[in-house]
Amino acid sequence: MNRKRAIYVSSLMVTIAGFVGDRLFMGTPETADAASIPTASEPNPNATNASSANPSPQDAGDPVLEWLDQLPERQAARDIFSLSGKFLIYRQQQEAAKETEKQKESSTADLLAAFSVEHELQSTLVGPNGCLASVDGTVMRIGEQRGDFQLVRVDARLAEFRHLPSGEAITLFIKLPTP
């Protein structure tokens, strides 16, 4: 017997055992006659009347009915297609967070632009002993800081700085003389 057939036979045996166990321990399900189902014209004797103050003996010990009695009365039905108050608050918080992020990005962009305008890269030196950049007459090595900006890369005609709080990079270029 191959593996596929063994799996098929074992699942069939488990199904049969479940069916036999259900019939032995649970019994057979009750069936309903069409004559026993009340129609709209005849009242149901087992149904409780909402206006009656005395619950039927069947309903007396039902914990669900006790729980339902504790619920407050609904004044008006809620429109299921309208947005809930919690969702509206959540959406307002998300929009406020996006606006704050935009303000941070614009302030960071302003800082980067101000840094490139205020500082001038005058010369660079790329050698076997390290890289140097002359910014505003001050010689800087990679890793040194100027305010919130750290020098991270020096190339033949450029120096790259990284804004430490935001992680954004700005590149300063050597201004070539115009003829």
N, CA and C atoms as a LAMMPS dump frame, in Angstrom:
ITEM: TIMESTEP
0
ITEM: NUMBER OF ATOMS
537
ITEM: BOX BOUNDS ff ff ff
-5.0000000000000000e+02 5.0000000000000000e+02
-5.0000000000000000e+02 5.0000000000000000e+02
-5.0000000000000000e+02 5.0000000000000000e+02
ITEM: ATOMS id mol type element x y z
1 1 1 N 0.858 -1.172 0
2 1 2 C 0 0 0
3 1 3 C 0.906 1.239 0
4 2 1 N 0.673 2.112 -0.944
5 2 2 C 1.514 3.294 -1.022
6 2 3 C 1.046 4.357 -0.022
7 3 1 N 1.828 5.393 0.088
8 3 2 C 1.57 6.441 1.092
9 3 3 C 0.247 7.171 0.84
10 4 1 N -0.051 7.44 -0.399
11 4 2 C -1.272 8.158 -0.739
12 4 3 C -2.509 7.346 -0.331
13 5 1 N -2.504 6.077 -0.598
14 5 2 C -3.631 5.223 -0.256
15 5 3 C -3.752 5.086 1.269
16 6 1 N -2.618 5.013 1.974
17 6 2 C -2.647 4.899 3.435
18 6 3 C -3.28 6.145 4.054
19 7 1 N -2.959 7.301 3.519
20 7 2 C -3.539 8.543 4.031
21 7 3 C -5.046 8.556 3.758
22 8 1 N -5.434 8.12 2.574
23 8 2 C -6.85 8.076 2.218
24 8 3 C -7.624 7.144 3.144
25 9 1 N -7.086 5.954 3.397
26 9 2 C -7.766 4.97 4.252
27 9 3 C -7.837 5.473 5.686
28 10 1 N -6.758 6.059 6.189
29 10 2 C -6.776 6.544 7.577
30 10 3 C -7.763 7.701 7.743
31 11 1 N -7.842 8.625 6.757
32 11 2 C -8.809 9.721 6.889
33 11 3 C -10.239 9.202 6.788
34 12 1 N -10.472 8.169 5.973
35 12 2 C -11.791 7.575 5.877
36 12 3 C -12.19 6.914 7.195
37 13 1 N -11.249 6.232 7.848
38 13 2 C -11.541 5.578 9.127
39 13 3 C -11.828 6.605 10.223
40 14 1 N -11.094 7.693 10.233
41 14 2 C -11.345 8.747 11.22
42 14 3 C -12.73 9.342 10.999
43 15 1 N -13.134 9.542 9.749
44 15 2 C -14.46 10.081 9.444
45 15 3 C -15.556 9.132 9.891
46 16 1 N -15.384 7.853 9.635
47 16 2 C -16.387 6.862 10.046
48 16 3 C -16.477 6.796 11.562
49 17 1 N -15.334 6.835 12.253
50 17 2 C -15.339 6.805 13.716
51 17 3 C -16.04 8.038 14.277
52 18 1 N -15.832 9.176 13.67
53 18 2 C -16.51 10.396 14.117
54 18 3 C -18.004 10.308 13.922
55 19 1 N -18.427 9.778 12.791
56 19 2 C -19.854 9.634 12.52
57 19 3 C -20.5 8.67 13.512
58 20 1 N -19.863 7.521 13.763
59 20 2 C -20.41 6.53 14.702
60 20 3 C -20.454 7.119 16.11
61 21 1 N -19.4 7.809 16.512
62 21 2 C -19.373 8.435 17.837
63 21 3 C -20.457 9.48 17.981
64 22 1 N -20.692 10.243 16.924
65 22 2 C -21.743 11.259 16.954
66 22 3 C -23.113 10.611 17.131
67 23 1 N -23.378 9.535 16.41
68 23 2 C -24.675 8.868 16.502
69 23 3 C -24.85 8.171 17.838
70 24 1 N -23.779 7.6 18.399
71 24 2 C -23.905 6.884 19.67
72 24 3 C -24.074 7.837 20.853
73 25 1 N -23.288 8.881 20.885
74 25 2 C -23.272 9.751 22.062
75 25 3 C -24.192 10.957 21.937
76 26 1 N -24.406 11.439 20.732
77 26 2 C -25.227 12.633 20.545
78 26 3 C -26.674 12.291 20.193
79 27 1 N -26.917 11.135 19.657
80 27 2 C -28.272 10.767 19.267
81 27 3 C -28.596 11.288 17.891
82 28 1 N -29.765 11.003 17.46
83 28 2 C -30.178 11.461 16.136
84 28 3 C -30.807 12.842 16.25
85 29 1 N -30.648 13.654 15.232
86 29 2 C -31.235 14.992 15.294
87 29 3 C -32.748 14.918 15.163
88 30 1 N -33.413 15.884 15.798
89 30 2 C -34.872 15.941 15.719
90 30 3 C -35.276 16.528 14.38
91 31 1 N -36.36 16.038 13.861
92 31 2 C -36.861 16.558 12.597
93 31 3 C -38.112 17.384 12.868
94 32 1 N -38.382 18.317 11.977
95 32 2 C -39.549 19.181 12.133
96 32 3 C -40.525 18.886 11.021
97 33 1 N -41.806 18.863 11.366
98 33 2 C -42.854 18.698 10.367
99 33 3 C -43.257 20.063 9.853
100 34 1 N -43.681 20.109 8.641
101 34 2 C -44.157 21.371 8.082
102 34 3 C -45.407 21.842 8.812
103 35 1 N -46.179 20.927 9.385
104 35 2 C -47.399 21.296 10.095
105 35 3 C -47.083 21.952 11.436
106 36 1 N -45.903 21.674 12.006
107 36 2 C -45.578 22.232 13.325
108 36 3 C -45.009 23.645 13.229
109 37 1 N -44.685 24.132 12.041
110 37 2 C -44.144 25.479 11.872
111 37 3 C -45.307 26.448 11.786
112 38 1 N -45.354 27.473 12.688
113 38 2 C -46.473 28.417 12.66
114 38 3 C -46.394 29.317 11.435
115 39 1 N -47.519 29.676 10.922
116 39 2 C -47.576 30.603 9.794
117 39 3 C -47.859 31.998 10.314
118 40 1 N -47.865 32.953 9.421
119 40 2 C -48.073 34.334 9.834
120 40 3 C -49.498 34.558 10.335
121 41 1 N -50.456 33.753 9.888
122 41 2 C -51.843 33.97 10.291
123 41 3 C -52.138 33.41 11.675
124 42 1 N -51.445 32.346 12.082
125 42 2 C -51.714 31.788 13.406
126 42 3 C -50.59 32.17 14.359
127 43 1 N -50.883 32.577 15.578
128 43 2 C -49.845 32.997 16.521
129 43 3 C -49.059 31.79 17.024
130 44 1 N -47.808 32.038 17.341
131 44 2 C -46.935 31 17.881
132 44 3 C -47.163 30.951 19.383
133 45 1 N -47.576 29.817 19.955
134 45 2 C -47.818 29.761 21.397
135 45 3 C -46.539 29.838 22.217
136 46 1 N -45.389 29.485 21.64
137 46 2 C -44.128 29.517 22.392
138 46 3 C -43.432 30.863 22.315
139 47 1 N -43.833 31.718 21.395
140 47 2 C -43.175 33.011 21.235
141 47 3 C -43.58 33.927 22.376
142 48 1 N -42.611 34.741 22.828
143 48 2 C -42.903 35.683 23.914
144 48 3 C -43.401 36.983 23.31
145 49 1 N -44.319 37.59 23.982
146 49 2 C -44.858 38.861 23.547
147 49 3 C -43.996 39.964 24.151
148 50 1 N -43.544 40.895 23.345
149 50 2 C -42.659 41.949 23.826
150 50 3 C -43.365 42.838 24.833
151 51 1 N -44.685 42.938 24.741
152 51 2 C -45.395 43.824 25.659
153 51 3 C -45.718 43.133 26.979
154 52 1 N -45.596 41.797 27.047
155 52 2 C -45.927 41.113 28.307
156 52 3 C -44.792 41.26 29.291
157 53 1 N -45.139 41.503 30.52
158 53 2 C -44.136 41.695 31.562
159 53 3 C -43.672 40.375 32.137
160 54 1 N -44.449 39.321 31.987
161 54 2 C -44.077 38.026 32.547
162 54 3 C -43.386 37.186 31.478
163 55 1 N -42.09 36.869 31.681
164 55 2 C -41.426 36.021 30.71
165 55 3 C -41.907 34.583 30.854
166 56 1 N -41.795 33.82 29.779
167 56 2 C -42.216 32.428 29.822
168 56 3 C -41.227 31.626 30.66
169 57 1 N -41.608 30.473 31.175
170 57 2 C -40.701 29.673 31.995
171 57 3 C -39.454 29.244 31.229
172 58 1 N -39.532 29.101 29.901
173 58 2 C -38.349 28.728 29.127
174 58 3 C -37.308 29.841 29.165
175 59 1 N -37.75 31.077 29.141
176 59 2 C -36.839 32.211 29.068
177 59 3 C -36.336 32.674 30.425
178 60 1 N -36.871 32.174 31.499
179 60 2 C -36.557 32.697 32.832
180 60 3 C -35.084 32.508 33.189
181 61 1 N -34.487 31.387 32.852
182 61 2 C -33.104 31.158 33.262
183 61 3 C -32.098 31.406 32.163
184 62 1 N -32.495 31.983 31.061
185 62 2 C -31.581 32.202 29.94
186 62 3 C -30.682 33.398 30.244
187 63 1 N -29.358 33.205 30.376
188 63 2 C -28.459 34.323 30.709
189 63 3 C -28.373 35.359 29.598
190 64 1 N -28.634 34.957 28.366
191 64 2 C -28.571 35.921 27.261
192 64 3 C -29.665 36.961 27.414
193 65 1 N -30.86 36.519 27.816
194 65 2 C -31.959 37.469 27.994
195 65 3 C -31.685 38.419 29.15
196 66 1 N -31.038 37.922 30.195
197 66 2 C -30.678 38.805 31.307
198 66 3 C -29.682 39.863 30.839
199 67 1 N -28.767 39.458 29.998
200 67 2 C -27.783 40.398 29.472
201 67 3 C -28.449 41.418 28.558
202 68 1 N -29.379 40.971 27.742
203 68 2 C -30.083 41.882 26.848
204 68 3 C -30.91 42.905 27.618
205 69 1 N -31.453 42.496 28.763
206 69 2 C -32.233 43.433 29.571
207 69 3 C -31.367 44.547 30.137
208 70 1 N -30.073 44.307 30.305
209 70 2 C -29.174 45.307 30.876
210 70 3 C -28.708 46.33 29.844
211 71 1 N -28.915 46.06 28.577
212 71 2 C -28.501 47.005 27.544
213 71 3 C -29.374 48.246 27.576
214 72 1 N -28.773 49.413 27.321
215 72 2 C -29.589 50.633 27.293
216 72 3 C -30.471 50.653 26.048
217 73 1 N -31.561 51.386 26.152
218 73 2 C -32.482 51.523 25.028
219 73 3 C -31.827 52.355 23.938
220 74 1 N -31.966 51.951 22.694
221 74 2 C -31.444 52.711 21.559
222 74 3 C -32.477 53.768 21.188
223 75 1 N -32.045 55.002 21.115
224 75 2 C -32.964 56.08 20.771
225 75 3 C -33.265 56.089 19.277
226 76 1 N -32.235 55.981 18.474
227 76 2 C -32.423 55.996 17.026
228 76 3 C -31.438 55.016 16.416
229 77 1 N -31.808 54.452 15.317
230 77 2 C -30.931 53.513 14.636
231 77 3 C -29.786 54.278 13.984
232 78 1 N -28.571 53.725 14.098
233 78 2 C -27.383 54.348 13.513
234 78 3 C -27.294 53.978 12.039
235 79 1 N -26.921 54.93 11.227
236 79 2 C -26.711 54.674 9.812
237 79 3 C -25.437 53.849 9.671
238 80 1 N -25.569 52.642 9.159
239 80 2 C -24.41 51.757 9.106
240 80 3 C -23.39 52.204 8.074
241 81 1 N -23.752 53.112 7.185
242 81 2 C -22.824 53.592 6.18
243 81 3 C -22.106 54.873 6.596
244 82 1 N -22.44 55.41 7.761
245 82 2 C -21.766 56.612 8.232
246 82 3 C -20.501 56.205 8.995
247 83 1 N -19.528 57.08 9.018
248 83 2 C -18.28 56.807 9.713
249 83 3 C -18.476 56.963 11.212
250 84 1 N -17.852 56.088 11.966
251 84 2 C -17.982 56.165 13.419
252 84 3 C -17.115 57.294 13.955
253 85 1 N -17.42 57.723 15.155
254 85 2 C -16.652 58.8 15.787
255 85 3 C -15.21 58.4 16.034
256 86 1 N -14.98 57.142 16.429
257 86 2 C -13.614 56.681 16.673
258 86 3 C -12.789 56.716 15.397
259 87 1 N -13.394 56.315 14.278
260 87 2 C -12.667 56.345 13.018
261 87 3 C -12.345 57.773 12.602
262 88 1 N -13.29 58.701 12.815
263 88 2 C -13.037 60.092 12.462
264 88 3 C -11.881 60.665 13.283
265 89 1 N -11.85 60.334 14.57
266 89 2 C -10.745 60.793 15.427
267 89 3 C -9.436 60.193 14.947
268 90 1 N -9.462 58.894 14.607
269 90 2 C -8.254 58.215 14.106
270 90 3 C -7.757 58.892 12.833
271 91 1 N -8.693 59.212 11.914
272 91 2 C -8.295 59.845 10.66
273 91 3 C -7.719 61.238 10.912
274 92 1 N -8.287 61.979 11.852
275 92 2 C -7.754 63.303 12.17
276 92 3 C -6.341 63.191 12.748
277 93 1 N -6.117 62.177 13.594
278 93 2 C -4.774 61.972 14.15
279 93 3 C -3.779 61.622 13.056
280 94 1 N -4.2 60.78 12.103
281 94 2 C -3.311 60.41 11.001
282 94 3 C -2.974 61.626 10.136
283 95 1 N -3.969 62.451 9.865
284 95 2 C -3.728 63.649 9.061
285 95 3 C -2.82 64.625 9.808
286 96 1 N -2.986 64.752 11.116
287 96 2 C -2.116 65.621 11.91
288 96 3 C -0.685 65.092 11.905
289 97 1 N -0.526 63.766 11.983
290 97 2 C 0.811 63.175 11.948
291 97 3 C 1.474 63.411 10.588
292 98 1 N 0.688 63.305 9.503
293 98 2 C 1.231 63.574 8.169
294 98 3 C 1.651 65.03 8.04
295 99 1 N 0.831 65.914 8.575
296 99 2 C 1.155 67.345 8.512
297 99 3 C 2.428 67.648 9.296
298 100 1 N 2.578 67.038 10.467
299 100 2 C 3.785 67.215 11.265
300 100 3 C 4.998 66.702 10.513
301 101 1 N 4.854 65.55 9.85
302 101 2 C 5.95 64.977 9.06
303 101 3 C 6.322 65.898 7.903
304 102 1 N 5.312 66.489 7.252
305 102 2 C 5.59 67.431 6.161
306 102 3 C 6.34 68.65 6.675
307 103 1 N 5.946 69.132 7.86
308 103 2 C 6.621 70.291 8.438
309 103 3 C 8.07 69.953 8.767
310 104 1 N 8.301 68.724 9.294
311 104 2 C 9.679 68.313 9.592
312 104 3 C 10.505 68.234 8.317
313 105 1 N 9.892 67.654 7.256
314 105 2 C 10.603 67.534 5.993
315 105 3 C 10.923 68.9 5.411
316 106 1 N 9.96 69.825 5.491
317 106 2 C 10.21 71.158 4.944
318 106 3 C 11.24 71.903 5.777
319 107 1 N 11.218 71.718 7.098
320 107 2 C 12.224 72.383 7.928
321 107 3 C 13.598 71.777 7.689
322 108 1 N 13.662 70.45 7.46
323 108 2 C 14.935 69.806 7.151
324 108 3 C 15.446 70.286 5.8
325 109 1 N 14.545 70.396 4.825
326 109 2 C 14.941 70.901 3.506
327 109 3 C 15.448 72.339 3.618
328 110 1 N 14.805 73.141 4.467
329 110 2 C 15.259 74.512 4.684
330 110 3 C 16.642 74.532 5.321
331 111 1 N 16.873 73.633 6.294
332 111 2 C 18.194 73.553 6.934
333 111 3 C 19.266 73.153 5.927
334 112 1 N 18.96 72.176 5.075
335 112 2 C 19.928 71.737 4.072
336 112 3 C 20.237 72.858 3.087
337 113 1 N 19.201 73.564 2.658
338 113 2 C 19.408 74.676 1.731
339 113 3 C 20.215 75.793 2.395
340 114 1 N 19.911 76.08 3.644
341 114 2 C 20.648 77.121 4.361
342 114 3 C 22.108 76.729 4.546
343 115 1 N 22.356 75.452 4.818
344 115 2 C 23.736 74.979 4.994
345 115 3 C 24.526 75.142 3.704
346 116 1 N 23.907 74.8 2.574
347 116 2 C 24.627 74.912 1.301
348 116 3 C 24.868 76.369 0.913
349 117 1 N 24.006 77.281 1.352
350 117 2 C 24.188 78.699 1.041
351 117 3 C 25.228 79.324 1.978
352 118 1 N 25.203 78.948 3.254
353 118 2 C 26.079 79.574 4.25
354 118 3 C 27.525 79.082 4.171
355 119 1 N 27.729 77.855 3.696
356 119 2 C 29.08 77.285 3.707
357 119 3 C 29.573 77.066 2.287
358 120 1 N 30.873 77.28 2.106
359 120 2 C 31.47 77.143 0.786
360 120 3 C 32.611 76.141 0.852
361 121 1 N 32.584 75.188 -0.071
362 121 2 C 33.678 74.23 -0.193
363 121 3 C 34.733 74.87 -1.082
364 122 1 N 35.942 75.046 -0.52
365 122 2 C 36.986 75.741 -1.26
366 122 3 C 37.95 74.785 -1.95
367 123 1 N 38.286 73.669 -1.247
368 123 2 C 39.185 72.708 -1.877
369 123 3 C 39.05 71.361 -1.187
370 124 1 N 39.528 70.341 -1.883
371 124 2 C 39.518 68.99 -1.318
372 124 3 C 40.873 68.355 -1.572
373 125 1 N 41.216 67.397 -0.735
374 125 2 C 42.453 66.634 -0.903
375 125 3 C 42.113 65.176 -0.66
376 126 1 N 42.304 64.357 -1.693
377 126 2 C 42.054 62.93 -1.58
378 126 3 C 43.404 62.254 -1.72
379 127 1 N 43.869 61.654 -0.625
380 127 2 C 45.18 61.031 -0.641
381 127 3 C 45.191 59.711 0.083
382 128 1 N 46.353 59.051 0.085
383 128 2 C 46.454 57.739 0.74
384 128 3 C 46.33 57.821 2.262
385 129 1 N 46.596 58.957 2.84
386 129 2 C 46.521 59.115 4.303
387 129 3 C 45.162 59.605 4.767
388 130 1 N 44.233 59.813 3.858
389 130 2 C 42.91 60.281 4.231
390 130 3 C 42.429 61.366 3.302
391 131 1 N 41.228 61.814 3.567
392 131 2 C 40.615 62.843 2.737
393 131 3 C 40.378 64.078 3.589
394 132 1 N 40.626 65.225 2.993
395 132 2 C 40.42 66.496 3.679
396 132 3 C 39.554 67.388 2.82
397 133 1 N 38.825 68.265 3.495
398 133 2 C 38.015 69.249 2.796
399 133 3 C 38.188 70.581 3.491
400 134 1 N 38.372 71.62 2.699
401 134 2 C 38.488 72.967 3.238
402 134 3 C 37.133 73.654 3.069
403 135 1 N 36.439 73.859 4.199
404 135 2 C 35.118 74.483 4.19
405 135 3 C 35.218 75.789 4.954
406 136 1 N 34.952 76.882 4.277
407 136 2 C 35.013 78.231 4.866
408 136 3 C 36.369 78.497 5.513
409 137 1 N 37.435 77.993 4.903
410 137 2 C 38.78 78.242 5.407
411 137 3 C 39.194 77.295 6.523
412 138 1 N 38.365 76.362 6.911
413 138 2 C 38.692 75.404 7.962
414 138 3 C 38.86 74.026 7.329
415 139 1 N 39.985 73.366 7.652
416 139 2 C 40.235 72.039 7.111
417 139 3 C 39.518 71.011 7.988
418 140 1 N 38.776 70.124 7.331
419 140 2 C 37.989 69.115 8.062
420 140 3 C 38.339 67.72 7.547
421 141 1 N 38.355 66.758 8.459
422 141 2 C 38.514 65.348 8.103
423 141 3 C 37.139 64.673 8.113
424 142 1 N 37.047 63.505 7.482
425 142 2 C 35.798 62.74 7.494
426 142 3 C 35.47 62.36 8.937
427 143 1 N 34.24 62.606 9.336
428 143 2 C 33.777 62.321 10.696
429 143 3 C 33.656 63.557 11.558
430 144 1 N 34.325 64.659 11.158
431 144 2 C 34.22 65.892 11.924
432 144 3 C 32.879 66.563 11.651
433 145 1 N 32.467 67.409 12.618
434 145 2 C 31.152 68.029 12.524
435 145 3 C 31.257 69.539 12.42
436 146 1 N 30.253 70.075 11.757
437 146 2 C 30.059 71.514 11.717
438 146 3 C 28.592 71.725 12.058
439 147 1 N 28.313 72.078 13.312
440 147 2 C 26.935 72.187 13.785
441 147 3 C 26.3 70.807 13.834
442 148 1 N 25.127 70.67 13.228
443 148 2 C 24.43 69.376 13.186
444 148 3 C 24.817 68.549 11.97
445 149 1 N 25.823 69.004 11.225
446 149 2 C 26.219 68.319 10.003
447 149 3 C 27.582 67.666 10.188
448 150 1 N 27.696 66.43 9.703
449 150 2 C 28.938 65.669 9.822
450 150 3 C 29.459 65.381 8.417
451 151 1 N 30.765 65.561 8.229
452 151 2 C 31.394 65.273 6.953
453 151 3 C 31.502 63.757 6.802
454 152 1 N 30.898 63.207 5.747
455 152 2 C 30.882 61.755 5.578
456 152 3 C 31.639 61.284 4.343
457 153 1 N 31.874 62.18 3.364
458 153 2 C 32.553 61.74 2.143
459 153 3 C 33.217 62.93 1.478
460 154 1 N 34.423 62.691 0.964
461 154 2 C 35.142 63.715 0.225
462 154 3 C 35.583 63.097 -1.088
463 155 1 N 35.345 63.828 -2.179
464 155 2 C 35.75 63.367 -3.502
465 155 3 C 36.551 64.487 -4.149
466 156 1 N 36.901 64.328 -5.413
467 156 2 C 37.776 65.285 -6.086
468 156 3 C 37.237 66.712 -6.037
469 157 1 N 35.945 66.92 -6.272
470 157 2 C 35.407 68.286 -6.286
471 157 3 C 34.16 68.437 -5.428
472 158 1 N 33.961 67.528 -4.474
473 158 2 C 32.757 67.641 -3.648
474 158 3 C 33.022 67.102 -2.246
475 159 1 N 32.167 67.53 -1.33
476 159 2 C 32.177 67.046 0.055
477 159 3 C 30.724 66.825 0.455
478 160 1 N 30.465 65.647 1.017
479 160 2 C 29.085 65.304 1.397
480 160 3 C 28.959 65.374 2.919
481 161 1 N 27.94 66.081 3.349
482 161 2 C 27.63 66.209 4.768
483 161 3 C 26.298 65.522 5.048
484 162 1 N 26.162 64.974 6.246
485 162 2 C 24.911 64.339 6.66
486 162 3 C 24.356 65.097 7.859
487 163 1 N 23.066 65.475 7.748
488 163 2 C 22.376 66.139 8.854
489 163 3 C 22.08 65.08 9.903
490 164 1 N 22.655 65.178 11.076
491 164 2 C 22.58 64.108 12.075
492 164 3 C 21.167 63.834 12.587
493 165 1 N 20.357 64.833 12.92
494 165 2 C 19.017 64.495 13.423
495 165 3 C 18.128 63.801 12.388
496 166 1 N 18.2 64.218 11.12
497 166 2 C 17.283 63.643 10.128
498 166 3 C 17.924 62.563 9.274
499 167 1 N 19.254 62.542 9.178
500 167 2 C 19.926 61.567 8.328
501 167 3 C 19.988 61.982 6.873
502 168 1 N 19.476 63.155 6.527
503 168 2 C 19.5 63.644 5.145
504 168 3 C 20.916 64.085 4.781
505 169 1 N 21.263 63.944 3.505
506 169 2 C 22.6 64.307 3.038
507 169 3 C 22.53 65.554 2.158
508 170 1 N 23.609 66.351 2.229
509 170 2 C 23.763 67.531 1.378
510 170 3 C 25.189 67.509 0.839
511 171 1 N 25.33 67.845 -0.422
512 171 2 C 26.643 67.823 -1.057
513 171 3 C 27.049 69.243 -1.421
514 172 1 N 28.253 69.611 -1.001
515 172 2 C 28.82 70.899 -1.377
516 172 3 C 29.818 70.659 -2.505
517 173 1 N 29.78 71.503 -3.525
518 173 2 C 30.682 71.39 -4.662
519 173 3 C 31.639 72.572 -4.666
520 174 1 N 32.826 72.342 -5.215
521 174 2 C 33.779 73.457 -5.39
522 174 3 C 33.264 74.316 -6.513
523 175 1 N 33.176 75.604 -6.228
524 175 2 C 32.706 76.542 -7.262
525 175 3 C 33.885 76.869 -8.171
526 176 1 N 33.704 76.565 -9.419
527 176 2 C 34.745 76.842 -10.395
528 176 3 C 34.67 78.304 -10.798
529 177 1 N 35.828 78.917 -11.048
530 177 2 C 35.793 80.317 -11.472
531 177 3 C 35.179 80.443 -12.848
532 178 1 N 34.426 81.471 -13.019
533 178 2 C 33.821 81.711 -14.321
534 178 3 C 34.772 82.538 -15.169
535 179 1 N 34.936 82.231 -16.46
536 179 2 C 35.872 82.979 -17.303
537 179 3 C 35.376 84.342 -17.695
